[in-house]
Amino acid sequence: MSAASARGAQSVPTVIDLVLPADPAHIATARRHVAAYLSRWNLGCLVDDAALITSEMVTNAVLHGQAETITVSLGQCGTPASPKLLITVTDACSGESMPQVTSPDCLEEHGRGLYILQCLALCWGTVRSRGGKLVWALLAVNAT
């Protein structure tokens, strides 16, 4: 029996997967779930950045993914001395193109999502899989 079980505490998962319809209406749903899980994990310091990153990645998946659903995953990783949060968004995009940071004109409405992700995350990247693509971002958990 674990120490948490001995105290009667419920275990809190350190990885979650959220499957959502690939619909613009569910971008806000993804943000709300990210904020809720980070609060449960006592990572409130990351809510703003993680919600914005999630919103940008989900928006790209919805607009360019050509899938009926997307999967948003959150995972705590790293070491006790250097904890991290991993955010991934997976879609079934079968196209050849992978997301790339662009330099939009200052008057353009779109095209800044990956730039925002690049500014907020420790690092980020993309991985092609058999079922499509996965975009990931890693955030540091800074003690405040």
DSSP file with accessible surface (Angstrom, degrees, kcal/mol):
  #  RESIDUE AA STRUCTURE BP1 BP2  ACC     N-H-->O    O-->H-N    N-H-->O    O-->H-N    TCO  KAPPA ALPHA  PHI   PSI    X-CA   Y-CA   Z-CA
    1    1 A M              0   0  195      0, 0.0     2,-0.0     0, 0.0     0, 0.0   0.000 360.0 360.0 360.0 135.9    0.0    0.0    0.0
    2    2 A S     >  -     0   0   65      1,-0.1     4,-2.3     4,-0.0     5,-0.2  -0.307 360.0-110.5 -77.8 165.1    1.3    3.5   -0.9
    3    3 A A  H  > S+     0   0   64      1,-0.2     4,-1.7     2,-0.2     6,-0.2   0.891 119.7  53.5 -62.2 -38.3    1.7    6.3    1.6
    4    4 A A  H  4>S+     0   0   31      1,-0.2     5,-2.1     2,-0.2     4,-0.5   0.912 109.5  47.7 -63.8 -41.5   -1.1    8.2   -0.2
    5    5 A S  H >45S+     0   0   67      1,-0.2     3,-1.0     3,-0.2    -1,-0.2   0.894 108.1  55.6 -65.4 -38.6   -3.4    5.2    0.2
    6    6 A A  H 3<5S+     0   0   73     -4,-2.3    -1,-0.2     1,-0.3    -2,-0.2   0.855 109.5  46.5 -63.7 -33.1   -2.5    4.8    3.8
    7    7 A R  T 3<5S-     0   0  184     -4,-1.7    -1,-0.3    -5,-0.2    -2,-0.2   0.499 115.5-116.6 -84.7  -7.6   -3.5    8.4    4.4
    8    8 A G  T < 5 +     0   0   64     -3,-1.0    -3,-0.2    -4,-0.5     2,-0.2   0.611  64.5 147.0  84.2   9.2   -6.8    7.9    2.5
    9    9 A A      < -     0   0   49     -5,-2.1     2,-0.3    -6,-0.2    -1,-0.3  -0.542  50.1-119.1 -80.0 146.3   -5.9   10.4   -0.2
   10   10 A Q        -     0   0  182     -2,-0.2     2,-0.2     1,-0.1    -1,-0.1  -0.636  29.7-117.4 -80.1 141.0   -7.0    9.9   -3.7
   11   11 A S        -     0   0  107     -2,-0.3    -1,-0.1     1,-0.0     0, 0.0  -0.550  21.5-144.8 -77.6 144.7   -4.2    9.6   -6.3
   12   12 A V        -     0   0   75     -2,-0.2    -1,-0.0    28,-0.0     0, 0.0  -0.946  21.8-118.3-109.6 124.7   -4.1   12.3   -8.9
   13   13 A P        -     0   0   68      0, 0.0     3,-0.1     0, 0.0    62,-0.0  -0.299  12.2-153.7 -62.7 146.9   -3.0   11.2  -12.4
   14   14 A T  S    S+     0   0   78      1,-0.1    62,-2.6    62,-0.1     2,-0.4   0.400  81.8  47.0-101.0   1.3    0.2   12.8  -13.7
   15   15 A V  E     -A   75   0A  84     60,-0.2     2,-0.3     2,-0.0    60,-0.2  -0.995  66.3-179.2-139.1 134.8   -0.8   12.2  -17.3
   16   16 A I  E     -A   74   0A  15     58,-2.5    58,-2.0    -2,-0.4     2,-0.4  -0.981  12.1-158.5-132.9 149.4   -4.2   13.0  -18.9
   17   17 A D  E     -A   73   0A 110     -2,-0.3     2,-0.5    56,-0.2    56,-0.2  -0.997   6.7-168.9-124.7 132.0   -5.5   12.6  -22.4
   18   18 A L  E     -A   72   0A  27     54,-3.1    54,-3.0    -2,-0.4     2,-0.5  -0.975   5.8-159.5-124.7 114.8   -8.5   14.6  -23.6
   19   19 A V  E     +A   71   0A  91     -2,-0.5    52,-0.2    52,-0.2    -2,-0.0  -0.860  20.5 174.2 -97.1 124.8  -10.1   13.6  -26.9
   20   20 A L  E     -A   70   0A  11     50,-2.7    50,-2.6    -2,-0.5     2,-0.1  -0.939  38.1 -97.4-128.6 152.2  -12.1   16.4  -28.5
   21   21 A P  E     -A   69   0A  61      0, 0.0     2,-2.3     0, 0.0    48,-0.3  -0.406  42.2-114.2 -62.0 142.2  -14.0   17.0  -31.7
   22   22 A A  S    S+     0   0   26     46,-2.5    47,-0.1    45,-0.1    45,-0.1  -0.509  75.5 126.1 -79.6  73.8  -11.8   18.9  -34.2
   23   23 A D  S >  S-     0   0   73     -2,-2.3     3,-2.5     1,-0.1     4,-0.3  -0.995  70.8-125.2-135.7 136.1  -14.2   21.9  -34.0
   24   24 A P  G >  S+     0   0   81      0, 0.0     3,-1.6     0, 0.0     4,-0.5   0.799 108.1  68.2 -53.5 -28.2  -13.4   25.5  -33.2
   25   25 A A  G 3  S+     0   0   69      1,-0.3     4,-0.5     2,-0.1     3,-0.2   0.742  95.6  56.3 -63.5 -20.5  -16.0   25.4  -30.5
   26   26 A H  G <> S+     0   0   56     -3,-2.5     4,-2.1     1,-0.2    -1,-0.3   0.420  79.9  86.4 -97.0   3.8  -13.8   23.0  -28.5
   27   27 A I  H <> S+     0   0   23     -3,-1.6     4,-2.0    -4,-0.3    -1,-0.2   0.947  94.4  45.5 -64.6 -44.7  -10.7   25.2  -28.4
   28   28 A A  H  > S+     0   0   27     -4,-0.5     4,-2.6    -3,-0.2    -1,-0.2   0.870 108.6  57.6 -65.5 -34.9  -12.1   26.9  -25.2
   29   29 A T  H  > S+     0   0   22     -4,-0.5     4,-2.4     1,-0.2    -1,-0.2   0.928 105.7  49.6 -60.3 -44.2  -13.0   23.4  -23.9
   30   30 A A  H  X S+     0   0    0     -4,-2.1     4,-2.4     1,-0.2    -2,-0.2   0.930 110.5  50.1 -61.2 -45.2   -9.3   22.4  -24.2
   31   31 A R  H  X S+     0   0   96     -4,-2.0     4,-2.6     1,-0.2    -2,-0.2   0.924 110.4  50.1 -59.2 -44.9   -8.2   25.5  -22.4
   32   32 A R  H  X S+     0   0  155     -4,-2.6     4,-2.4     1,-0.2    -1,-0.2   0.911 111.3  48.1 -62.5 -42.6  -10.7   24.9  -19.5
   33   33 A H  H  X S+     0   0   74     -4,-2.4     4,-2.6     2,-0.2     5,-0.2   0.906 110.9  50.8 -65.8 -40.7   -9.5   21.3  -19.1
   34   34 A V  H  X S+     0   0    2     -4,-2.4     4,-2.6     2,-0.2     5,-0.2   0.952 111.7  47.7 -60.2 -48.3   -5.9   22.3  -19.0
   35   35 A A  H  X S+     0   0   28     -4,-2.6     4,-2.1     1,-0.2    -2,-0.2   0.918 112.1  50.3 -60.3 -41.5   -6.6   25.0  -16.4
   36   36 A A  H  X S+     0   0   38     -4,-2.4     4,-2.2     1,-0.2    -1,-0.2   0.928 112.5  45.2 -64.7 -45.5   -8.5   22.5  -14.3
   37   37 A Y  H  X S+     0   0   55     -4,-2.6     4,-2.0     1,-0.2    -1,-0.2   0.908 111.4  52.1 -67.6 -40.1   -5.9   19.8  -14.3
   38   38 A L  H  <>S+     0   0    0     -4,-2.6     5,-3.5    -5,-0.2    -1,-0.2   0.900 109.2  51.1 -63.6 -36.7   -3.1   22.2  -13.6
   39   39 A S  H ><5S+     0   0   70     -4,-2.1     3,-1.6    -5,-0.2     5,-0.2   0.928 109.6  49.8 -64.0 -43.4   -5.0   23.5  -10.6
   40   40 A R  H 3<5S+     0   0  142     -4,-2.2    -1,-0.2     1,-0.3    -2,-0.2   0.827 111.0  50.1 -62.0 -33.1   -5.5   19.9   -9.4
   41   41 A W  T 3<5S-     0   0   19     -4,-2.0    -1,-0.3    -5,-0.1    -2,-0.2   0.310 116.4-115.6 -87.3   7.5   -1.8   19.4   -9.8
   42   42 A N  T < 5S+     0   0  148     -3,-1.6    -3,-0.2    -5,-0.1     3,-0.2   0.876  81.0 125.1  58.0  38.9   -0.9   22.6   -7.8
   43   43 A L    > < +     0   0   14     -5,-3.5     3,-2.4    -6,-0.2     4,-0.4  -0.199  15.0 137.7-117.3  39.4    0.6   24.1  -11.0
   44   44 A G  G >   +     0   0   46      1,-0.3     3,-1.4    -5,-0.2     4,-0.4   0.780  62.2  71.5 -57.6 -25.6   -1.5   27.2  -11.0
   45   45 A C  G 3  S+     0   0   68      1,-0.3    -1,-0.3    -3,-0.2     4,-0.3   0.706 100.9  46.2 -64.0 -17.7    1.6   29.2  -11.9
   46   46 A L  G <> S+     0   0    9     -3,-2.4     4,-3.1     1,-0.1     5,-0.4   0.474  82.9  97.9-101.3  -4.7    1.5   27.6  -15.4
   47   47 A V  H <> S+     0   0   27     -3,-1.4     4,-2.7    -4,-0.4     5,-0.3   0.912  84.2  45.5 -56.0 -49.3   -2.2   28.0  -16.2
   48   48 A D  H  > S+     0   0  133     -4,-0.4     4,-2.1     2,-0.2    -1,-0.2   0.957 119.6  39.0 -62.1 -51.4   -1.9   31.2  -18.3
   49   49 A D  H  > S+     0   0   64     -4,-0.3     4,-2.7     2,-0.2     5,-0.2   0.926 118.6  47.9 -65.4 -44.1    1.1   30.0  -20.4
   50   50 A A  H  X S+     0   0    0     -4,-3.1     4,-2.7     1,-0.2     5,-0.2   0.902 111.9  49.5 -66.4 -39.1   -0.2   26.4  -20.7
   51   51 A A  H  X S+     0   0   15     -4,-2.7     4,-2.6    -5,-0.4    -1,-0.2   0.914 113.1  47.1 -66.3 -40.5   -3.7   27.5  -21.7
   52   52 A L  H  X S+     0   0   68     -4,-2.1     4,-2.4    -5,-0.3    -2,-0.2   0.939 113.9  47.0 -66.3 -45.0   -2.4   29.9  -24.3
   53   53 A I  H  X S+     0   0    0     -4,-2.7     4,-2.6     2,-0.2     5,-0.2   0.936 113.7  48.7 -61.0 -45.5    0.0   27.3  -25.8
   54   54 A T  H  X S+     0   0    0     -4,-2.7     4,-3.0    -5,-0.2     5,-0.3   0.932 109.9  52.2 -60.4 -44.9   -2.8   24.7  -25.8
   55   55 A S  H  X S+     0   0   14     -4,-2.6     4,-2.5     1,-0.2    -1,-0.2   0.925 111.5  46.2 -58.4 -44.5   -5.2   27.1  -27.5
   56   56 A E  H  X S+     0   0   41     -4,-2.4     4,-2.1     2,-0.2    -1,-0.2   0.919 115.2  45.5 -66.6 -43.1   -2.6   27.8  -30.2
   57   57 A M  H  X S+     0   0    5     -4,-2.6     4,-2.2     2,-0.2    -2,-0.2   0.915 114.8  47.3 -69.0 -40.2   -1.8   24.1  -30.8
   58   58 A V  H  X S+     0   0    1     -4,-3.0     4,-3.0    -5,-0.2     5,-0.2   0.916 109.7  54.1 -67.1 -40.7   -5.5   23.1  -30.8
   59   59 A T  H  X S+     0   0   34     -4,-2.5     4,-2.8    -5,-0.3     5,-0.2   0.938 109.9  47.4 -57.7 -46.9   -6.4   25.9  -33.2
   60   60 A N  H  X S+     0   0   39     -4,-2.1     4,-2.6     1,-0.2     5,-0.4   0.912 112.8  48.9 -60.8 -42.3   -3.7   24.7  -35.6
   61   61 A A  H  X S+     0   0    4     -4,-2.2     4,-2.1     2,-0.2     6,-0.3   0.914 113.7  46.3 -64.9 -40.8   -4.9   21.1  -35.3
   62   62 A V  H  < S+     0   0   23     -4,-3.0     4,-0.4     1,-0.2    -2,-0.2   0.933 119.2  40.0 -66.6 -44.6   -8.5   22.1  -35.9
   63   63 A L  H  < S+     0   0   99     -4,-2.8    -2,-0.2    -5,-0.2    -1,-0.2   0.835 134.5  17.6 -75.4 -33.1   -7.7   24.4  -38.8
   64   64 A H  H  < S+     0   0  114     -4,-2.6    -3,-0.2    -5,-0.2    -2,-0.2   0.496 102.2  85.1-118.9  -6.2   -5.1   22.2  -40.6
   65   65 A G     <  -     0   0    0     -4,-2.1    29,-0.1    -5,-0.4    -3,-0.1   0.681  69.3-150.6 -79.4 -22.0   -5.5   18.7  -39.1
   66   66 A Q        +     0   0  145     -4,-0.4     2,-0.3    -5,-0.2    28,-0.1   0.889  53.9 123.0  55.3  41.6   -8.2   17.3  -41.4
   67   67 A A        -     0   0   26     -6,-0.3    -1,-0.2    -5,-0.2   -45,-0.1  -0.884  68.5-132.8-129.9 162.2   -9.5   15.0  -38.6
   68   68 A E  S    S+     0   0  177     -2,-0.3   -46,-2.5     1,-0.1     2,-0.3   0.772  92.8  21.5 -82.3 -29.1  -12.7   14.4  -36.8
   69   69 A T  E     -A   21   0A  73    -48,-0.3    23,-0.4   -47,-0.1     2,-0.3  -0.932  62.1-158.3-134.9 160.9  -11.0   14.4  -33.4
   70   70 A I  E     -A   20   0A   2    -50,-2.6   -50,-2.7    -2,-0.3     2,-0.5  -0.925  15.2-137.2-130.1 158.7   -7.8   15.7  -31.8
   71   71 A T  E     -AB  19  90A  38     19,-2.2    19,-2.5    -2,-0.3     2,-0.5  -0.982  10.7-164.7-121.8 125.3   -6.1   14.6  -28.6
   72   72 A V  E     -AB  18  89A   1    -54,-3.0   -54,-3.1    -2,-0.5     2,-0.4  -0.929  13.5-172.2-104.8 128.0   -4.7   17.0  -26.0
   73   73 A S  E     -AB  17  88A  19     15,-2.7    15,-2.5    -2,-0.5     2,-0.4  -0.964  10.7-169.2-124.2 141.8   -2.3   15.4  -23.5
   74   74 A L  E     +AB  16  87A   2    -58,-2.0   -58,-2.5    -2,-0.4     2,-0.4  -0.985  11.9 175.3-123.6 138.6   -0.7   16.8  -20.4
   75   75 A G  E     -AB  15  86A  10     11,-2.1    11,-3.1    -2,-0.4     2,-0.4  -0.991  27.7-135.7-146.8 136.7    2.0   15.1  -18.5
   76   76 A Q  E     + B   0  85A  71    -62,-2.6     2,-0.2    -2,-0.4     9,-0.2  -0.753  43.9 149.6 -84.6 133.2    4.2   16.0  -15.6
   77   77 A C  E     + B   0  84A  56      7,-2.4     7,-2.8    -2,-0.4     2,-0.2  -0.790  18.4  71.4-148.2-169.3    7.8   15.0  -16.2
   78   78 A G  E    S- B   0  83A  54      5,-0.3    -2,-0.0    -2,-0.2    62,-0.0  -0.565  83.6 -58.4  89.6-156.6   11.3   16.0  -15.4
   79   79 A T  E >   - B   0  82A  77      3,-1.1     3,-0.6    -2,-0.2    -2,-0.1  -0.768  46.2-103.0-120.4 165.1   12.9   15.5  -12.0
   80   80 A P  T 3  S+     0   0  137      0, 0.0    -1,-0.1     0, 0.0    -3,-0.0   0.875 125.8  47.6 -57.0 -33.6   12.0   16.7   -8.6
   81   81 A A  T 3  S+     0   0  100      1,-0.2    -3,-0.0    -3,-0.0     0, 0.0   0.727 128.0  24.4 -78.5 -21.6   14.7   19.3   -8.9
   82   82 A S  E <  S-B   79   0A  53     -3,-0.6    -3,-1.1    60,-0.0    -1,-0.2  -0.496  81.7-174.1-142.9  67.8   13.7   20.4  -12.4
   83   83 A P  E     -B   78   0A  49      0, 0.0    58,-2.3     0, 0.0     2,-0.3  -0.333   5.8-172.5 -69.5 148.9    9.9   19.6  -12.9
   84   84 A K  E     -BC  77 140A  39     -7,-2.8    -7,-2.4    56,-0.2     2,-0.4  -0.911  20.3-137.8-135.5 162.7    8.4   20.1  -16.3
   85   85 A L  E     -BC  76 139A   0     54,-2.5    54,-2.8    -2,-0.3     2,-0.5  -0.994  15.8-157.1-123.0 126.9    5.0   20.0  -18.0
   86   86 A L  E     -BC  75 138A  59    -11,-3.1   -11,-2.1    -2,-0.4     2,-0.5  -0.916   8.0-171.7-106.1 126.4    4.6   18.4  -21.4
   87   87 A I  E     +BC  74 137A   0     50,-2.7    50,-2.3    -2,-0.5     2,-0.4  -0.975   8.3 178.3-115.7 128.4    1.7   19.5  -23.6
   88   88 A T  E     -BC  73 136A  16    -15,-2.5   -15,-2.7    -2,-0.5     2,-0.4  -0.970  15.8-165.4-129.4 150.2    0.9   17.6  -26.8
   89   89 A V  E     -BC  72 135A   3     46,-2.3    46,-2.5    -2,-0.4     2,-0.4  -0.994  12.2-167.5-132.0 125.2   -1.8   17.9  -29.4
   90   90 A T  E     +BC  71 134A  39    -19,-2.5   -19,-2.2    -2,-0.4     2,-0.3  -0.923  10.5 169.0-115.8 136.9   -2.2   15.0  -31.9
   91   91 A D  E     - C   0 133A   8     42,-2.3    42,-1.7    -2,-0.4   -21,-0.1  -0.864  42.6-113.1-136.9 173.7   -4.3   15.1  -35.1
   92   92 A A        +     0   0   49    -23,-0.4     2,-0.4    -2,-0.3    40,-0.2  -0.106  53.4 153.3-101.5  36.3   -4.8   12.9  -38.1
   93   93 A C        -     0   0    8     40,-0.2   -27,-0.1     1,-0.2    -2,-0.1  -0.508  20.5-177.1 -68.6 120.1   -3.2   15.3  -40.6
   94   94 A S        +     0   0   97     -2,-0.4    -1,-0.2   -29,-0.1    38,-0.1   0.408  43.4 114.8 -99.7   3.0   -1.9   13.1  -43.4
   95   95 A G  S    S-     0   0   24      1,-0.1    -2,-0.0   -30,-0.1    37,-0.0  -0.139  73.4-120.3 -70.3 167.6   -0.4   16.0  -45.4
   96   96 A E  S    S+     0   0  168      2,-0.0     2,-0.1     0, 0.0    -1,-0.1   0.765  83.1  92.8 -78.5 -28.3    3.3   16.5  -46.0
   97   97 A S        -     0   0   93      1,-0.0    -2,-0.1     3,-0.0     3,-0.0  -0.431  56.5-161.8 -76.9 144.2    3.6   19.9  -44.3
   98   98 A M        -     0   0   44     -2,-0.1    -2,-0.0     1,-0.1    28,-0.0  -0.870  37.7 -82.5-116.5 154.8    4.5   20.2  -40.7
   99   99 A P        -     0   0   30      0, 0.0     2,-0.3     0, 0.0    -1,-0.1  -0.270  51.1-177.7 -58.9 139.9    4.0   23.3  -38.6
  100  100 A Q        -     0   0  154     -3,-0.0     2,-0.2     0, 0.0    14,-0.2  -0.998  31.8-108.0-139.9 144.2    6.6   26.0  -39.0
  101  101 A V        -     0   0   51     -2,-0.3     2,-0.3    13,-0.2    11,-0.1  -0.497  42.3-169.3 -69.2 133.5    7.1   29.4  -37.4
  102  102 A T        -     0   0   76      9,-0.5    13,-0.1    -2,-0.2    -1,-0.0  -0.768  26.4-127.5-119.3 169.2    6.3   32.2  -39.8
  103  103 A S        -     0   0  123     -2,-0.3     9,-0.1    12,-0.0     3,-0.1  -0.801  33.6-164.2-116.7  86.2    6.8   35.9  -39.8
  104  104 A P        -     0   0   34      0, 0.0     7,-0.1     0, 0.0     2,-0.0  -0.329  29.3 -96.8 -71.5 154.0    3.4   37.4  -40.6
  105  105 A D    >   -     0   0   86      1,-0.1     3,-1.9     2,-0.0     0, 0.0  -0.360  38.7-111.5 -60.8 148.8    3.0   41.0  -41.7
  106  106 A C  T 3  S+     0   0  106      1,-0.3    -1,-0.1    -3,-0.1     0, 0.0   0.731 117.2  51.8 -61.5 -18.9    2.0   43.2  -38.7
  107  107 A L  T 3  S+     0   0  152      2,-0.0    -1,-0.3     0, 0.0     2,-0.2   0.550  84.7 108.0 -94.6  -7.0   -1.4   43.7  -40.2
  108  108 A E    <   -     0   0  107     -3,-1.9     0, 0.0     1,-0.1     0, 0.0  -0.463  60.1-149.2 -74.8 143.6   -2.2   40.0  -40.7
  109  109 A E  S    S+     0   0  167     -2,-0.2     2,-0.2     2,-0.0     3,-0.2   0.792  76.5  39.5 -80.5 -30.4   -4.8   38.4  -38.3
  110  110 A H  S    S+     0   0  126      1,-0.1    -2,-0.1     2,-0.1     0, 0.0  -0.658  77.3  69.2-116.0 169.5   -3.3   34.9  -38.3
  111  111 A G        +     0   0   35     -2,-0.2    -9,-0.5    -7,-0.1     4,-0.2   0.483  69.9  94.4 105.9   6.9    0.2   33.3  -38.3
  112  112 A R     >  +     0   0   85     -3,-0.2     4,-2.6     1,-0.1     5,-0.2   0.494  53.5  95.8-106.7  -4.0    1.5   34.1  -34.8
  113  113 A G  H  > S+     0   0    8      1,-0.2     4,-2.4     2,-0.2     5,-0.1   0.910  88.6  41.3 -56.9 -49.8    0.5   30.9  -32.9
  114  114 A L  H  > S+     0   0   14      2,-0.2     4,-2.7     1,-0.2    -1,-0.2   0.834 112.3  56.3 -72.1 -28.2    3.8   29.0  -33.3
  115  115 A Y  H  > S+     0   0  128      2,-0.2     4,-2.0    -4,-0.2    -2,-0.2   0.931 108.8  47.3 -64.7 -43.1    5.8   32.2  -32.6
  116  116 A I  H  X S+     0   0   49     -4,-2.6     4,-2.0     2,-0.2     5,-0.2   0.941 112.0  50.1 -61.2 -45.9    3.9   32.5  -29.3
  117  117 A L  H  X S+     0   0    0     -4,-2.4     4,-2.5     1,-0.2    -2,-0.2   0.932 109.5  51.3 -58.5 -44.8    4.5   28.9  -28.5
  118  118 A Q  H  < S+     0   0   95     -4,-2.7    -1,-0.2     1,-0.2    -2,-0.2   0.864 111.0  48.7 -62.1 -35.8    8.2   29.3  -29.2
  119  119 A C  H  < S+     0   0   79     -4,-2.0    -1,-0.2     1,-0.2    -2,-0.2   0.843 118.5  37.4 -73.9 -34.5    8.4   32.3  -26.9
  120  120 A L  H  < S+     0   0   53     -4,-2.0    -2,-0.2    -5,-0.2     2,-0.2   0.795 103.9  74.1 -90.6 -31.4    6.6   30.7  -24.0
  121  121 A A  S  < S-     0   0   12     -4,-2.5    18,-0.2    -5,-0.2     3,-0.1  -0.519  73.9-132.9 -88.0 152.3    7.9   27.1  -24.1
  122  122 A L  S    S-     0   0   98     16,-3.0     2,-0.3     1,-0.3    17,-0.2   0.916  91.9 -24.9 -60.0 -45.4   11.3   25.8  -23.1
  123  123 A C  E     -D  138   0A  58     15,-0.9    15,-2.5    -6,-0.0    -1,-0.3  -0.965  66.2-170.8-159.8 163.9   11.3   23.9  -26.3
  124  124 A W  E     +D  137   0A  55     -2,-0.3     2,-0.3    13,-0.2    13,-0.2  -0.966  10.4 158.5-153.9 166.6    8.7   22.6  -28.8
  125  125 A G  E     -D  136   0A  14     11,-2.0    11,-2.6    -2,-0.3     2,-0.3  -0.979  29.8-108.2-172.5-176.0    8.6   20.4  -31.8
  126  126 A T  E     -D  135   0A  47     -2,-0.3     2,-0.4     9,-0.2     9,-0.2  -0.953  17.2-165.0-132.3 151.3    6.6   18.1  -34.1
  127  127 A V  E     -D  134   0A  76      7,-2.5     7,-2.7    -2,-0.3     2,-0.4  -0.997  15.8-139.2-137.5 128.2    6.6   14.4  -34.7
  128  128 A R  E     -D  133   0A 111     -2,-0.4     2,-0.3     5,-0.2     5,-0.2  -0.745  27.9-178.8 -85.0 135.3    5.0   12.6  -37.7
  129  129 A S  E >   -D  132   0A  56      3,-3.0     3,-1.2    -2,-0.4    -2,-0.0  -0.785  43.6 -98.6-125.7 172.9    3.3    9.4  -36.8
  130  130 A R  T 3  S+     0   0  258     -2,-0.3     3,-0.1     1,-0.3    -1,-0.0   0.852 124.2  44.2 -60.2 -33.0    1.4    6.8  -38.7
  131  131 A G  T 3  S-     0   0   55      1,-0.1     2,-0.4   -40,-0.0    -1,-0.3   0.423 129.5 -75.5 -94.6   1.4   -1.9    8.4  -37.8
  132  132 A G  E <  S- D   0 129A   3     -3,-1.2    -3,-3.0   -40,-0.2     2,-0.3  -0.966  72.0 -37.7 148.1-127.6   -0.9   12.0  -38.4
  133  133 A K  E     -CD  91 128A  11    -42,-1.7   -42,-2.3    -2,-0.4     2,-0.4  -0.965  33.5-150.7-140.4 157.2    1.2   14.4  -36.4
  134  134 A L  E     -CD  90 127A  46     -7,-2.7    -7,-2.5    -2,-0.3     2,-0.4  -0.992   8.2-163.3-126.7 129.6    1.9   15.4  -32.8
  135  135 A V  E     -CD  89 126A  11    -46,-2.5   -46,-2.3    -2,-0.4     2,-0.3  -0.959  16.6-173.4-111.5 133.9    3.0   18.9  -31.8
  136  136 A W  E     -CD  88 125A  68    -11,-2.6   -11,-2.0    -2,-0.4     2,-0.3  -0.911  14.9-171.1-130.8 155.0    4.5   19.2  -28.3
  137  137 A A  E     -CD  87 124A   0    -50,-2.3   -50,-2.7    -2,-0.3     2,-0.5  -0.993  11.6-149.8-143.1 141.9    5.7   21.9  -26.0
  138  138 A L  E     -CD  86 123A  33    -15,-2.5   -16,-3.0    -2,-0.3   -15,-0.9  -0.953  12.5-169.1-117.2 129.2    7.7   21.7  -22.7
  139  139 A L  E     -C   85   0A   5    -54,-2.8   -54,-2.5    -2,-0.5     2,-0.3  -0.933  20.1-125.9-116.7 143.2    7.2   24.2  -19.9
  140  140 A A  E     -C   84   0A  21     -2,-0.4     2,-1.0   -56,-0.2   -56,-0.2  -0.619  17.3-133.2 -82.0 142.4    9.4   24.6  -16.8
  141  141 A V        -     0   0   28    -58,-2.3     2,-0.5    -2,-0.3    -1,-0.0  -0.861  27.7-163.3 -95.5  98.9    7.6   24.5  -13.5
  142  142 A N        -     0   0  111     -2,-1.0     2,-0.2   -60,-0.1   -97,-0.1  -0.779  16.6-127.6 -88.5 124.4    9.2   27.5  -11.7
  143  143 A A              0   0  105     -2,-0.5    -1,-0.0     1,-0.0    -2,-0.0  -0.496 360.0 360.0 -68.4 134.1    8.7   27.6   -8.0
  144  144 A T              0   0  167     -2,-0.2    -1,-0.0     0, 0.0   -99,-0.0  -0.797 360.0 360.0-116.4 360.0    7.3   30.9   -7.0
